Amino acid sequence: MYVGGDFTTVDGQARNRIAAFDAATGALVATFAPNIGYHVYAIVATPTVVYVGGNFQGVGTATRNSLAAFR
């Protein structure tokens, strides 16, 4: 399960505006922690890709204007 918004921590862990949780246990997924630069407003997940939309211009050091995808 993926959650997006305007937060920078989840459960005491750094998570910049998006976080993933294990649906069976509710635990924060340690291996998913992209650094999104500003608000996340939309998330669509497929079995292989997570698409994110929002009011951001970058993910980490990469330029991503309002849309990004993660495998």
C-alpha positions in Angstrom: 0.0 0.0 0.0 1.3 3.5 -0.9 0.6 6.8 0.8 1.5 10.2 -0.4 1.2 13.7 0.9 3.2 16.5 2.5 5.1 14.6 5.2 8.8 14.0 5.7 8.7 11.2 8.3 6.7 8.1 8.9 6.9 6.0 12.1 10.2 7.9 13.0 11.8 7.1 9.6 12.6 9.6 6.9 10.0 9.4 4.1 9.8 12.5 1.8 6.1 12.7 0.7 5.6 9.0 -0.2 5.7 5.8 1.8 5.0 2.1 1.2 3.5 -0.2 3.8 3.3 -4.0 3.7 -0.5 -4.7 3.4 -0.3 -7.9 5.4 1.6 -6.5 8.4 1.2 -2.8 8.2 5.0 -2.4 8.5 6.8 0.4 6.7 8.7 -1.0 3.7 12.4 -0.1 4.3 13.4 -0.5 0.7 11.0 2.1 -0.7 12.1 5.7 0.2 12.3 8.0 -2.8 13.1 11.6 -2.0 10.2 13.6 -3.7 10.7 17.3 -3.6 7.2 18.5 -2.8 3.5 17.5 -2.5 2.2 14.1 -3.8 -1.4 14.2 -4.9 -1.9 11.0 -6.9 -0.5 7.5 -6.8 -1.3 4.6 -9.1 0.4 1.2 -8.5 0.7 -1.7 -10.9 2.4 -5.0 -10.1 5.7 -3.6 -11.4 5.5 0.3 -11.4 4.3 3.0 -9.0 3.3 6.2 -10.7 3.2 9.4 -8.7 1.8 12.8 -9.6 1.9 16.0 -7.7 3.4 19.5 -7.3 7.0 18.6 -7.4 9.9 19.3 -9.8 12.3 16.6 -8.7 12.9 13.2 -7.2 16.3 13.0 -5.5 18.7 14.8 -7.9 16.6 13.9 -11.1 14.3 16.5 -12.7 10.8 15.2 -12.7 8.1 17.8 -13.4 4.9 16.7 -11.6 5.2 13.0 -12.7 7.5 10.2 -11.7 7.6 6.4 -11.9 9.3 3.8 -9.6 9.9 0.1 -10.1 
